[in-house]
Amino acid sequence: MKALKDAAPRVFWTDRPGAPAYHPLDGRTTADLLVVGGGFTGLWAAVLAKEENPACDVVLVEAHSIAYGGTGRNGGFISDSLTHGLSQGLKLWPGEMDTLLALGRENLAAIAAFVEAHGIDADLRLVGKTTVAVAAHHVAELKAAERLHREHGEDAVFVGRDEMRTDVDSPTYLGGLRLRGAGGILDPAKLAWGLVRVAEKLGVRVYENTAVAGLERSGAKVRVTTGSGMIDAAQVLLATNAYPSPLRRLRNFVLPVWDYVLVTEPLSASQRASLGWAEGQGLTDAGNQFHYYRLTADDRVLWGGYDAIYNFGGAGSEQRDATHDLLARHFFETFPQLDGVRFTHRWGGMIDSTSRFTPFFGTAMGGRVAYALGYTGLGVGASRFGALVGLDLLARRSTPRTELRMVRRPPVPFPPEPVRWPVVEVTRRALARADENGGRRGPWLGLLDRFGVGFDS
Ligand SMILES: Cc1cc2nc3c(=O)[nH]c(=O)nc-3n(C[C@H](O)[C@H](O)[C@H](O)COP(=O)(O)OP(=O)(O)OC[C@H]3O[C@@H](n4cnc5c(N)ncnc54)[C@H](O)[C@@H]3O)c2cc1C
């Protein structure tokens, strides 16, 4: 497609100056706490550990560069939900929902306060989001969701087609659910870069291009080997998310689902005006296969989602022409008034899906190793909570977080290959069929729903 012809195969967020750079680890060292992974989970863990105990010697290692993973590749939607949305939380843990909501709100407020206190230019705008109805059955679904959100104290308003189109103008909209106060949007790379600078200032030693190859017990410590280094750490926090975990058993719980994104050139003033979109909130559509889209600080549109691809064995590519073409087509169907706009960036990344769509946590090696992962496409905010849980587990302390069933129980594992791929593929097709059939989920999804399992992005 012409609009994609000049799109660079790079991530918009990190394809800008300003990235901090760190040497790889060469040789041996020690640490009180070793954090593995330089995404939001690892960065928050390093910062929070230092804030709690400045004397703690913290080392963070990252296989590539800071924000190389989902953290630098995402849509930049930040949510106060820890449970992949309210309805999923209610389905899984109705008795704990009030606590989960309170902890999620506290977490979002703490992120906003941190950004403010450290003067991080992360373009954080707590403008909420709108979910739009683009098929007739979405209207009833969004009206039901409006009731649910209101019952849980959220500022939710369903608007009909005309009001929706006055807010943001697309001929595909049939209505929308506006949520204010439950989150917003930010610039994820700038938040990650801000976090690592704070971590460094607090005394965290950061090493990039340092992939952990193995972990083993060594007396009272954990010996961690990297390409050209070795770290003897009293405690280790694994924040490797959808990447193959150094702790092999975790690979059964996270499905790496490839998700793709486009970013346009900056819109002209008249193109920008043709959209309305005065509040600049993030938007998603309501289907199982959904798009997410938002404006950037320089008036580009970031447009991603829809095709969630799982390849046999979890392999994948950051570039997928068929998906990028499909996304571009959907973009112009949604905003025909932007005909002629070009895309400047195209990329993909791994969504960290668990079978219950929420993160999970735990420990290994006699409590010396903890992990927090599997945010299922909603980890920009929840990763700070994940880091806190990881630190709680290492400290063996009981907190309102560690009492949660979400923390105490793991999700149902995915089956191993060669069964995994066909099962996911059947599910993916069933989700697409449900979108085409007025939302009716059919027997396969009905069965998965009965067991409370699935996959999502
Ligand atoms: C395309 C896309 C769009 C998304 N959109 C949103 C969104 O809009 N809102 C939202 O809330 N969430 C979104 N997400 C999800 C969100 O980005 C993640 O949940 C979040 O960034 C998770 O952070 P993390 O630190 O746990 O993982 P990551 O950011 O993936 O970090 C893990 C890091 O560990 C490193 N690593 C892996 N293995 C090793 C090893 N052996 N040794 C050393 N380092 C290692 C990796 O290189 C990586 O940098 C999206 C994800 C993708 C891919």
The ligand as a Gaussian input file, in Angstrom:
#p B3LYP/6-31G(d) Opt

LIG

0 1
 C        2.605000      -3.872000      20.479000
 C        2.258000      -3.778000      21.940000
 C        1.320000      -2.866000      22.376000
 C        1.010000      -2.774000      23.728000
 N        0.173000      -1.779000      24.144000
 C       -0.034000      -1.589000      25.469000
 C       -0.757000      -0.469000      25.932000
 O       -1.143000       0.415000      25.158000
 N       -0.990000      -0.364000      27.266000
 C       -0.521000      -1.296000      28.156000
 O       -0.787000      -1.166000      29.355000
 N        0.234000      -2.326000      27.747000
 C        0.520000      -2.482000      26.432000
 N        1.319000      -3.497000      26.015000
 C        1.920000      -4.382000      27.034000
 C        3.042000      -3.686000      27.791000
 O        3.932000      -3.100000      26.888000
 C        3.766000      -4.704000      28.674000
 O        2.830000      -5.393000      29.479000
 C        4.782000      -4.051000      29.593000
 O        5.631000      -3.210000      28.883000
 C        5.530000      -5.138000      30.313000
 O        6.739000      -4.646000      30.836000
 P        7.817000      -5.684000      31.323000
 O        8.944000      -4.911000      31.875000
 O        7.201000      -6.710000      32.203000
 O        8.257000      -6.449000      29.995000
 P        9.156000      -5.958000      28.781000
 O        9.007000      -4.530000      28.497000
 O        8.897000      -6.907000      27.657000
 O       10.622000      -6.154000      29.315000
 C       11.250000      -7.399000      29.436000
 C       12.723000      -7.143000      29.171000
 O       13.465000      -8.291000      29.561000
 C       14.558000      -8.410000      28.676000
 N       15.008000      -9.795000      28.757000
 C       14.348000     -10.898000      28.347000
 N       15.058000     -12.004000      28.614000
 C       16.217000     -11.579000      29.199000
 C       17.370000     -12.253000      29.690000
 N       17.477000     -13.586000      29.625000
 N       18.364000     -11.515000      30.229000
 C       18.264000     -10.157000      30.304000
 N       17.178000      -9.475000      29.852000
 C       16.165000     -10.172000      29.299000
 C       13.968000      -8.055000      27.322000
 O       14.965000      -7.687000      26.388000
 C       13.029000      -6.911000      27.690000
 O       13.614000      -5.640000      27.531000
 C        1.641000      -3.630000      24.667000
 C        2.605000      -4.549000      24.237000
 C        2.919000      -4.613000      22.888000
 C        3.963000      -5.598000      22.446000

